[in-house]
Structure formats: C-alpha cells, structure tokens
Amino acid sequence: MHTWFKRAAIAAIGAIALWIGVALALVAAPAPAFRSTPFPIAARGTPTCSRSPDTACYTARDGTVLHALREGAPSDTIVLLLHGVMSDADAMRPAAIALHAKTGATVLSLDLRGHGTSGGAFGDIAYPGQYEDDVADVVATLREEAPRARVLLAGHSMGGGIAVRYAARAAVPAVDGYLLYAPHLGEHAPTTRHDAAAAAGAEVPIKLSLQRTIGLLMLGAVGMHGLDGLGTLYFNVSRGDGPMHYSFRAMTGCAPDDYAAALRADDAPLLIVAGGADEAFDASGYPAAARLHANGEALVVDGVGHDGILTDTAALDAIDRWLRTRVGRSAPAAGRFTP
C-alpha cells in the first residue's frame, strides 16, 4: 500500500510538473506581430487631477487618484460613464454632452485606472476586479456627496463590460440602473464576433496572444498568477516603443467571466443600446442577452456603428424614456459595501 501511494504521488507530481512546463512554454511565445506600421500617439504625461467645475477627482482605496470630466450642473440624476478600450474620458465628451443635453443628467466621464489622466499603469491592474473596485469607490463617494440623487452606471464597449462585472459583484454600493452602449459581454456571449477580415487574411488592429493566454490560464488553474502582468492583448498603436498592450489581468477584467450569470445577478433596471452596423460586436445578440436580466431591455438601431451609438438620436430618445419611466431611486443596500 505504501508503495502504491508513493507511485501515485510521484505520478501526480510529474503530471503537475509537465502541466507547468507546457504552460511556461506557451507563456514564452512571442507577442503578435503587425505587418503594418503602428499608429503613433503622443506619450502619456504625468497623471494629474485638479478639481474644477468641469473636473472631479476621486481617490481609490489604494491611494490612486482617478480623474473624471463633468458635464452639466448638479442634478438629481448622476450618470457615471466608463469609456472603451484604449480610450479615455476626453474621447467620451461628445457622448456626455449629448446625454446631458437630452436627459438633463449630470454626466461624469471617468478615466479608468491607467487611462487618460488617472493614475496607474496603462493597460495593467494589480488584480482582476480592480476596475470594479475603483468604480465602487467612486460610486460610494457620489452617494455621500449626493445621497438623494439617482446614480446610474453607464459604459461603452469595454466600459460596458466592466459595468456588467460590477453588477455581478455583491460587496459594492448599489446603483439605480445600468446603461450599456454596445457592451463587451465576453468571449462566450452571443455578441462576440469572430472577425471576418482576419479570416480573409486582412490585417486587424487588435491581436490576441492566444498561446500566452492559454499558458496563463493553465498556470492560474494551479494557483500560479505571478506572470499575469504579461501582455496578451496587443494594439497596432505605439508611443514609440512597440505596440501597446493590455496585460492578461487587465484583459480578463474588461468583460464578465460569465455574462449570463452577471446579467442575472442584479435586478436594477438595465438598458442596452447598440447599432445594427456595429463593427466590433454582433448586435443581433443583445436583445437575447438583455432578456436574461430581470429588468433588462435592448434597442438595436439599424445602420449605426460601434461609436455612432453614443450620440445617435434614436438611442438618446430611448435612454430619455427609460430614465423617465423605468429608473427609480433605490435606497442604498445597508451593509452591501465593503471597501
């Protein structure tokens, strides 16, 4: 019996060692290469945040200062708006202006950690879920500053994915509704599009390091996360030192792990708006996704693209009606928030 256990232990150790060896070999795969010259952008300056009538500053639990642009005077409705991948609050300004003009809501466009003029390293977070933790800290502050206001969480693309991840979390401050513009719902969602241009051999501006991703998933399965800061999602954009990228942990923090479970987790009113001509996602899948939510609905506007939905007239009309008829003011859940 002792010999049998010894042999089984040796076999198990050998299998784990082989698993780790294969994983490390995959992790060592080179980053994806682009045939075309990367699009150059200016180097990111030192993150700063100075409070003004148009600017808000929030301090996250780890001391990082997060920057937001404010559109509109204080009102009884506050929309916290999260931008998409490789974007920032400034790029969301037209959407914030349009949303405020249509609804009268105060719109706060947040620079996610590492983006725009918020602190943090670009394209990386300390752990999956840190984006939601930052949102929780901002929402908690908004609740303290305006306890009688409705607070809604909105997001475009990656920002929408982070909002859905937030909805799946229990220990966060409650929001009164979710407004999602063409959200990134994750790899297994019905909205995921496998790029036809890539299948035809055309160059795409975003590439996944699939081998490295698989290797890091394998390491994570045995509790090894020390290499999760390596890049896995690469963009054909450069600040002069090669293509920019998101780390594995940042990439996995951009969308829910299980979109269906996340959509079922919170019954606060939810509205998805997307364009039928969306270049990034298959918009025809959004209505089915919205039906998974207890209080969800979706609008797909024909002929509108991924960014165009942010300022589309039909989408804004639907958002205005939804805010007036479907979104109430919920009492913050006592004891729900644990910083």
C-alpha positions, 0 to 999 in steps of 0.5 A: 500500500505504501508503495502504491501511494508513493507511485501515485504521488510521484505520478501526480507530481510529474503530471503537475510538473509537465502541466507547468512546463507546457504552460511556461512554454506557451507563456514564452511565445512571442507577442503578435506581430503587425505587418503594418506600421503602428499608429503613433500617439503622443506619450502619456504625461504625468497623471494629474487631477485638479478639481474644477467645475468641469473636473472631479477627482476621486481617490481609490482605496489604494491611494490612486487618484482617478480623474473624471470630466463633468458635464452639466450642473448638479442634478438629481440624476448622476450618470457615471460613464466608463469609456472603451478600450484604449480610450479615455474620458476626453474621447467620451465628451461628445457622448456626455454632452449629448446625454446631458443635453437630452436627459438633463443628467449630470454626466461624469466621464471617468478615466479608468485606472491607467487611462487618460489622466488617472493614475496607474499603469496603462493597460495593467491592474494589480488584480482582476476586479480592480476596475470594479473596485475603483468604480465602487469607490467612486460610486460610494463617494457620489452617494455621500456627496449626493445621497438623494440623487439617482446614480446610474452606471453607464459604459461603452464597449469595454466600459460596458463590460466592466459595468456588467462585472460590477453588477455581478459583484455583491460587496459594492454600493448599489446603483439605480440602473445600468446603461450599456452602449454596445457592451463587451459581454465576453468571449462566450456571449452571443455578441462576440464576433469572430472577425471576418477580415482576419479570416480573409487574411486582412490585417486587424488592429487588435491581436490576441496572444492566444498561446500566452493566454492559454499558458496563463490560464493553465498556470492560474488553474494551479494557483500560479498568477505571478506572470499575469502582468504579461501582455496578451492583448496587443494594439497596432498603436505605439508611443514609440516603443512597440505596440501597446498592450493590455496585460492578461489581468487587465484583459480578463477584467474588461468583460464578465467571466460569465455574462449570463450569470452577471446579467442575472445577478442584479435586478436594477433596471438595465438598458442596452443600446447598440447599432445594427452596423456595429463593427466590433460586436454582433448586435443581433445578440443583445436583445437575447442577452438583455432578456436574461436580466430581470429588468433588462431591455435592448434597442438595436438601431439599424445602420449605426456603428460601434461609436455612432451609438453614443450620440445617435438620436434614436438611442438618446430618445430611448435612454430619455424614456427609460430614465423617465419611466423605468429608473427609480431611486433605490435606497442604498443596500445597508451593509452591501459595501465593503471597501 
